[in-house]
Amino acid sequence: MKLKGTDFQIKVWKYLLKIPKGKVKTYKGVAVAIKSPYSARAVGNAVGKNPYAPKIPCHRVIKSDGSLGGYSGKGGIKTKRKLLKKEGITL
């Protein structure tokens, strides 16, 4: 799949592909994992602009307080909750 976006967005989206089914990461956790520890908000923006959902599983990224955050894919937060539940995650 040829990804189209900024270098930062592509870096974030490629990392999202590494989050296994049934697991979640926080926006801050993703920022740390991509070696950009102070960019949690930018990670959130990149996740929010993911045009490849759910192939690139942005539904596996949640807020640090354990709440869902947003979901840019079709159906919004309702779909995010459904996708996570299907993977065995309830928040």
C-alpha distances in whole Angstrom, upper triangle without the diagonal:
4,6,10,13,15,15,17,15,12,14,15,12,11,14,14,12,15,17,18,19,23,23,23,23,25,24,26,25,21,23,25,22,20,24,24,27,29,25,25,26,23,21,22,21,18,17,19,17,13,12,10,13,13,10,10,14,16,19,20,21,25,27,30,33,31,30,27,26,24,21,19,18,20,23,23,25,27,23,22,26,25,22,23,26,24,23,27,27,30,31
4,7,10,13,13,15,13,10,13,14,12,11,15,15,14,17,19,21,22,26,25,24,24,25,24,26,25,21,22,25,22,20,23,23,26,27,24,25,25,22,20,21,20,16,17,19,16,13,12,11,14,15,12,12,16,17,20,21,22,25,28,30,33,32,31,28,27,24,22,19,19,21,24,24,26,28,25,24,27,27,24,26,29,27,26,30,29,32,32
4,6,9,10,12,9,7,10,11,9,9,13,13,12,15,18,20,21,24,23,22,21,22,20,23,22,18,19,22,20,17,20,20,23,24,21,21,21,18,16,18,16,13,13,15,12,10,9,9,12,14,12,10,14,14,18,19,19,22,25,27,30,29,28,25,23,21,19,16,16,19,22,22,24,26,23,22,25,25,22,24,27,26,25,28,28,30,30
4,7,9,11,9,7,11,12,10,12,15,15,15,18,20,23,24,27,26,24,23,23,21,23,23,20,20,23,21,18,21,21,24,24,20,21,20,17,16,17,15,12,13,14,11,10,9,10,13,16,14,13,16,16,19,21,20,23,25,28,31,30,29,26,24,21,19,16,16,19,22,22,24,26,24,23,26,27,24,26,29,28,27,31,30,31,31
4,7,8,6,6,10,10,9,11,14,14,16,18,20,23,24,27,25,23,22,21,18,21,21,18,17,20,19,16,19,18,21,21,17,18,17,14,13,14,12,9,11,12,9,9,9,11,14,16,15,13,16,15,19,20,19,22,23,25,28,28,27,24,22,19,18,15,16,19,22,21,23,26,23,22,26,27,24,25,29,29,28,31,29,31,30
4,5,5,6,9,10,10,12,14,15,17,19,21,24,26,28,26,24,22,21,18,19,20,17,16,19,18,15,17,15,18,18,15,16,15,12,12,14,12,9,12,13,10,11,12,14,17,19,18,16,18,16,20,21,19,22,23,25,28,28,27,25,22,20,19,17,19,22,25,23,25,28,26,24,28,29,26,27,31,31,29,32,30,32,31
4,6,5,6,9,10,11,12,14,16,17,19,23,25,27,25,23,21,20,17,18,19,15,14,17,16,12,14,13,17,17,14,16,16,12,12,15,13,10,13,15,13,13,15,16,18,20,19,16,18,17,21,21,19,22,23,24,28,28,28,25,23,22,21,19,21,24,27,25,26,29,27,25,29,30,27,27,31,31,29,32,30,32,31
4,5,5,6,9,10,11,13,15,16,17,21,23,25,23,20,18,17,14,15,15,12,11,13,13,10,11,10,13,13,10,12,12,9,8,11,10,8,11,13,12,12,14,15,17,19,18,15,17,15,18,18,16,19,19,21,24,24,24,22,20,19,19,18,19,23,25,23,24,27,25,23,26,28,25,25,29,29,27,30,28,29,28
4,5,5,6,9,10,11,13,15,16,19,21,23,21,19,16,16,13,15,15,12,12,15,14,11,14,12,15,15,12,12,12,9,8,10,8,5,8,10,8,8,11,12,13,16,15,12,14,12,16,16,14,17,18,20,23,23,22,20,18,16,16,14,16,19,22,20,21,24,22,20,23,25,22,22,26,26,25,27,25,27,26
4,5,5,6,8,10,11,13,15,18,20,23,21,19,17,18,15,17,17,13,13,16,14,11,14,14,17,18,14,15,16,12,11,13,12,8,10,12,11,9,11,11,13,15,14,11,13,12,16,16,16,19,20,22,25,25,25,22,20,19,17,16,17,20,23,21,23,25,23,21,24,25,22,23,26,26,24,27,26,28,27
4,6,5,6,9,10,11,13,17,19,22,19,18,15,16,13,15,14,10,10,12,11,7,10,11,14,15,12,13,15,12,10,13,13,9,11,14,13,12,14,14,15,17,15,12,14,13,17,16,15,18,19,20,24,24,24,22,20,20,19,18,19,23,25,23,24,26,24,22,25,26,23,23,26,26,24,27,25,27,27
4,5,5,6,9,10,11,15,17,19,16,14,12,12,10,12,11,7,8,11,9,7,11,10,12,14,11,11,12,10,7,9,10,7,7,11,11,9,13,12,13,14,14,10,11,10,13,13,11,14,16,17,20,20,20,18,16,16,15,15,16,20,22,20,20,23,21,18,21,23,20,19,23,23,21,24,22,24,23
4,5,5,7,9,10,14,15,18,16,14,13,14,12,14,14,10,12,14,12,10,14,14,16,17,14,14,15,12,9,11,11,8,7,10,10,7,10,9,10,11,10,7,8,8,12,12,11,15,17,19,22,21,21,18,17,16,14,13,14,17,20,18,19,21,19,16,20,21,18,18,22,21,19,22,21,23,23
4,5,5,7,10,13,15,18,16,15,14,15,14,16,14,11,12,14,11,10,13,14,17,19,16,16,17,15,12,14,15,11,11,14,13,11,13,11,12,13,11,8,10,10,14,13,13,17,19,21,24,23,23,21,20,19,17,17,17,20,23,21,22,24,21,19,22,23,19,19,23,22,20,23,22,25,24
4,5,5,7,11,13,16,13,12,11,12,12,13,11,8,10,11,8,7,11,12,14,16,14,14,16,14,11,13,15,11,11,14,15,12,15,13,14,14,13,9,10,10,13,11,11,14,17,18,21,20,21,19,18,18,17,17,18,21,23,21,21,24,21,18,21,22,19,18,21,21,19,21,20,22,22
4,5,5,9,11,13,11,10,9,11,11,13,11,8,11,13,10,10,14,15,16,18,15,14,15,14,11,12,14,11,9,12,13,10,13,11,11,11,10,6,6,6,9,8,8,12,15,16,19,18,18,16,15,15,14,14,14,18,20,18,18,20,17,15,17,18,15,14,18,18,15,18,17,19,19
4,6,8,10,13,12,12,12,14,14,16,14,11,14,16,13,12,16,17,19,21,19,18,19,18,14,15,17,14,12,15,15,12,14,11,11,10,8,6,6,9,11,10,11,15,18,20,23,21,21,18,19,18,16,16,16,19,21,20,20,21,18,16,18,19,15,15,18,17,15,18,17,20,21
4,6,9,12,10,11,11,14,14,16,13,10,14,14,11,11,15,17,18,20,19,18,20,19,15,17,19,16,14,18,18,15,17,15,14,13,12,9,9,11,13,10,12,15,18,19,22,20,21,19,20,20,18,19,19,22,23,22,22,23,21,18,20,20,17,16,19,18,15,18,17,20,21
4,7,9,7,7,8,11,12,14,11,10,13,14,11,12,16,17,17,20,18,16,19,18,15,16,18,16,13,17,18,15,17,15,14,13,12,10,8,9,10,7,9,12,15,16,19,17,18,16,17,17,16,18,17,20,22,20,19,20,18,15,17,17,14,12,16,15,12,14,13,17,17
4,6,6,8,10,14,16,17,14,13,17,17,14,16,19,21,21,24,22,20,22,22,18,19,21,19,16,19,21,18,19,17,15,13,12,11,9,11,11,9,11,14,17,18,21,18,19,17,19,19,18,20,19,21,22,21,20,21,18,15,16,16,13,12,14,13,10,12,12,16,17
4,6,8,11,15,17,19,16,16,19,20,17,19,22,24,24,26,24,22,24,24,20,20,22,20,17,19,21,18,19,17,14,12,12,12,9,11,10,8,12,14,18,19,21,17,18,16,18,19,17,19,17,19,20,19,18,18,16,13,14,13,10,9,11,10,6,9,9,13,15
4,7,11,14,17,19,16,16,20,20,18,20,23,24,24,26,24,22,24,24,21,20,23,22,18,20,22,20,22,19,16,14,15,14,11,13,11,8,11,13,16,17,18,15,16,15,17,18,17,20,18,20,20,19,17,17,15,13,12,12,10,7,9,9,5,6,6,10,12
4,7,10,13,15,12,13,16,17,15,17,20,21,20,22,21,18,21,21,18,18,21,19,16,19,21,19,21,19,16,15,15,14,11,12,10,7,9,11,14,14,16,13,14,13,16,17,16,19,18,21,21,19,17,18,17,13,13,14,12,9,11,12,8,9,8,11,12
4,7,10,12,10,10,14,14,13,15,18,18,17,19,18,15,17,18,14,14,17,17,13,16,18,17,19,18,15,14,15,13,10,9,8,5,6,7,10,11,13,10,11,10,12,14,14,17,17,20,19,17,15,17,15,12,12,14,12,9,12,13,10,11,8,11,11
4,7,8,6,6,10,11,10,12,15,15,14,15,14,11,14,15,12,12,15,15,12,15,17,16,19,18,16,16,17,14,11,10,10,6,5,6,8,9,12,10,12,11,12,14,14,17,18,21,21,18,16,19,18,14,15,17,15,12,15,17,14,15,12,14,13
4,5,5,6,9,10,10,12,14,14,12,13,12,9,11,13,10,9,13,13,11,13,16,16,19,19,17,17,19,16,13,11,11,8,5,5,5,5,9,8,10,10,10,12,13,16,18,21,21,18,16,19,18,14,15,18,16,14,17,19,17,17,14,15,13
4,5,5,6,9,10,11,13,11,10,10,9,5,7,9,6,6,10,10,9,11,14,14,18,18,16,17,18,15,13,10,11,10,6,6,6,7,11,11,11,11,9,11,13,15,17,20,21,17,16,19,19,15,17,20,18,16,19,21,19,20,17,18,16
4,5,5,6,9,10,11,9,7,8,7,5,8,10,8,9,12,13,12,14,17,17,21,21,20,20,22,18,16,14,15,13,9,9,8,7,11,12,13,14,12,15,16,18,21,24,24,21,19,23,22,19,20,23,21,19,22,24,22,22,19,20,18
4,5,5,6,9,10,10,8,10,10,8,11,12,10,11,14,14,13,16,18,18,21,21,19,20,20,17,15,13,14,11,9,10,10,9,12,12,14,14,14,16,17,19,21,25,25,22,20,23,22,19,20,22,20,18,21,22,20,20,17,19,17
4,5,5,6,9,9,8,10,9,7,11,10,7,9,12,11,10,14,15,14,18,18,17,17,17,14,13,11,13,11,8,10,11,11,15,14,16,15,14,15,16,17,19,22,24,21,20,22,21,18,19,22,19,17,21,22,19,21,18,20,19
4,5,5,6,5,5,7,6,5,9,8,6,9,12,11,11,14,16,16,19,19,19,20,20,16,16,14,16,14,11,12,12,12,16,16,17,17,15,17,18,19,21,25,26,23,22,25,24,20,22,25,23,21,24,26,23,24,22,23,21
4,5,5,6,4,8,8,8,12,12,10,13,15,15,15,18,19,19,23,22,22,23,23,19,18,16,18,16,13,14,14,13,17,17,19,19,18,20,21,22,24,28,29,26,24,27,26,23,24,27,24,22,26,27,24,25,22,24,22
4,5,7,8,11,11,11,14,14,11,14,16,15,14,18,19,18,21,21,20,21,20,17,16,15,17,14,13,15,15,15,18,18,20,19,19,20,21,22,23,27,28,25,24,27,26,22,24,26,23,21,24,25,22,23,21,23,22
4,6,8,11,10,10,13,12,10,13,15,13,13,17,17,16,20,19,20,20,20,16,16,15,18,16,14,16,17,17,20,21,22,21,20,20,21,21,23,26,28,25,25,28,26,23,25,27,24,23,26,27,24,26,24,26,25
4,6,9,9,11,14,13,12,15,17,15,16,20,20,20,23,23,23,24,23,20,20,18,21,19,17,18,18,18,21,22,24,23,22,23,23,24,26,30,31,28,28,31,29,26,28,30,27,26,29,30,27,29,26,28,27
4,6,6,8,11,10,9,13,14,13,15,18,18,19,22,22,23,24,24,20,20,18,21,19,16,17,17,16,20,21,22,22,20,21,22,22,25,28,30,27,26,30,29,25,27,30,27,26,29,30,28,29,27,28,26
4,6,7,10,10,10,13,15,15,16,18,20,20,24,24,24,25,25,21,21,18,20,19,15,16,15,14,17,19,20,20,19,21,22,23,25,29,30,27,26,29,28,25,26,29,27,25,28,30,27,28,25,27,25
4,6,8,9,10,12,13,14,16,18,19,20,24,25,25,26,26,23,22,19,21,20,16,16,15,14,17,19,20,20,18,20,22,23,25,29,30,26,25,29,29,25,27,30,28,26,30,31,29,30,27,28,25
4,5,5,6,9,10,10,12,14,15,17,20,21,21,23,23,20,19,16,19,18,14,15,13,13,17,18,19,18,16,17,19,19,22,26,27,23,23,26,26,23,25,28,26,24,28,29,27,28,25,26,24
4,5,5,6,9,10,10,12,14,15,19,20,19,21,22,18,17,14,16,15,11,11,10,10,13,15,15,15,12,14,16,17,20,23,24,21,19,23,23,19,21,24,23,21,24,26,24,25,22,23,20
4,5,5,6,9,10,10,13,14,18,20,19,21,22,19,18,14,16,16,12,12,10,12,14,16,15,15,12,13,15,15,19,22,23,19,18,22,22,19,21,24,23,22,25,27,26,27,23,24,21
4,5,5,6,9,10,11,13,16,18,18,20,21,17,17,14,16,17,13,14,13,15,17,19,18,17,14,14,15,15,18,22,23,20,20,23,23,20,22,25,23,23,26,28,26,28,25,26,23
4,5,5,6,8,10,11,14,15,15,17,18,14,14,11,13,13,10,11,11,13,16,16,16,15,12,12,13,13,16,20,21,18,18,21,20,17,20,22,20,19,23,24,23,24,22,23,21
4,5,5,6,9,10,14,15,14,16,17,14,13,10,12,12,9,9,9,12,14,14,13,12,9,9,10,11,14,17,18,15,14,18,18,15,17,20,18,18,21,23,21,23,20,21,19
4,5,5,6,9,12,14,14,16,18,15,15,11,14,15,12,13,13,15,18,18,17,15,11,10,11,10,14,17,18,15,16,19,19,16,19,22,20,20,24,25,24,26,23,24,22
4,5,5,6,10,12,12,14,15,12,13,10,13,14,11,13,14,17,19,19,18,16,13,12,11,10,13,17,18,16,17,20,19,16,20,22,20,20,23,24,23,25,23,24,22
4,5,5,9,10,9,11,13,9,9,6,9,10,8,10,12,15,17,17,15,13,10,9,8,8,10,14,16,13,13,17,15,13,16,18,16,16,20,20,19,21,19,20,19
4,6,9,11,10,12,14,12,11,8,10,12,10,12,13,16,18,17,15,12,10,7,7,5,9,12,13,11,12,15,14,12,16,18,16,17,20,21,21,23,20,21,19
4,6,9,10,12,14,11,12,10,12,15,13,15,16,19,22,21,19,16,14,11,9,7,9,12,15,13,14,18,16,15,18,20,18,19,23,23,23,25,23,24,23
4,5,6,9,10,8,9,7,10,13,12,15,17,20,22,21,19,16,14,12,9,7,8,11,14,13,14,17,15,13,17,18,16,17,21,21,20,23,21,23,22
4,6,9,9,9,11,10,12,15,15,18,20,23,25,24,22,19,17,14,11,8,7,10,13,13,15,17,15,14,18,19,16,18,22,21,21,24,23,24,24
4,6,6,6,8,9,11,14,14,17,20,23,26,24,22,19,18,15,12,10,8,11,14,14,16,17,14,14,18,17,15,17,20,19,19,22,21,23,23
3,5,5,6,7,8,11,12,15,18,21,23,21,19,16,15,12,9,8,5,8,11,11,13,14,11,10,14,14,11,13,16,15,15,19,18,19,20
4,5,5,7,7,10,12,15,18,21,23,20,19,15,16,13,10,10,7,9,11,11,13,13,10,9,12,12,9,11,14,13,13,16,16,18,19
4,6,9,10,11,14,17,20,23,25,23,22,18,19,17,13,12,10,12,15,15,16,17,14,13,16,15,12,14,17,15,14,18,18,20,21
4,6,9,10,11,15,18,20,23,21,20,17,17,15,12,11,10,13,16,15,16,17,14,13,16,16,12,14,17,16,15,18,18,20,20
4,5,6,8,12,15,18,20,17,17,14,14,13,10,11,10,13,14,13,13,15,12,10,13,13,9,10,14,13,11,15,14,16,17
4,5,6,9,12,15,17,15,14,11,11,9,7,8,9,12,13,12,11,14,11,9,12,13,10,11,14,15,13,16,14,16,16
4,5,8,11,14,16,13,12,8,9,8,6,9,8,11,12,10,9,11,9,5,8,10,7,7,11,11,11,13,11,12,12
4,7,10,13,14,12,12,9,10,11,10,12,12,15,15,13,12,14,12,8,10,11,9,7,11,12,10,11,9,11,11
4,7,10,12,10,10,8,8,9,9,12,13,16,16,14,12,15,13,10,11,14,12,10,14,15,13,15,12,13,12
4,7,8,6,6,5,6,8,10,13,14,17,17,14,11,14,14,10,11,14,13,11,14,16,14,15,11,12,10
4,5,5,5,6,6,9,12,15,17,20,19,15,13,16,16,13,13,17,16,14,17,19,18,18,14,14,11
4,5,7,9,9,13,15,18,21,23,23,19,16,19,20,16,16,20,19,16,19,21,20,19,16,15,12
4,6,9,10,13,16,20,22,24,23,19,16,19,20,17,16,19,19,17,18,21,20,19,15,14,11
4,7,9,12,15,18,20,22,20,17,14,16,17,14,13,16,16,13,15,18,16,15,12,10,7
4,6,9,12,16,17,19,17,14,11,13,14,11,10,14,15,12,14,17,17,16,12,10,7
4,6,8,12,13,15,14,11,8,10,11,8,8,11,12,10,12,15,15,15,11,10,7
4,7,10,13,15,14,10,8,11,12,9,10,14,14,13,15,18,17,18,15,14,11
4,7,9,12,11,7,6,10,10,8,10,13,13,13,16,18,18,19,16,15,13
4,6,8,8,5,5,9,8,6,9,11,11,12,14,16,16,18,16,16,15
4,7,8,6,8,11,10,9,12,14,13,14,17,18,19,21,19,19,18
4,6,6,8,10,8,8,12,12,11,13,16,16,17,19,18,19,18
4,6,9,9,7,9,12,12,12,14,16,16,18,20,19,20,20
4,7,6,5,8,10,10,11,14,15,15,17,19,18,18,18
4,5,6,7,9,10,11,13,15,16,17,19,17,16,16
4,5,5,6,9,10,11,12,14,15,17,14,13,12
4,5,5,6,9,10,11,12,15,15,14,13,12
4,5,5,6,9,10,10,12,14,13,13,13
4,5,5,6,9,10,11,13,11,11,11
4,6,5,6,9,10,11,9,8,8
4,5,5,6,9,10,9,9,11
4,5,5,6,9,9,10,12
4,5,5,6,5,7,9
4,5,5,5,6,9
4,5,7,9,12
4,6,9,12
4,7,10
4,7
4
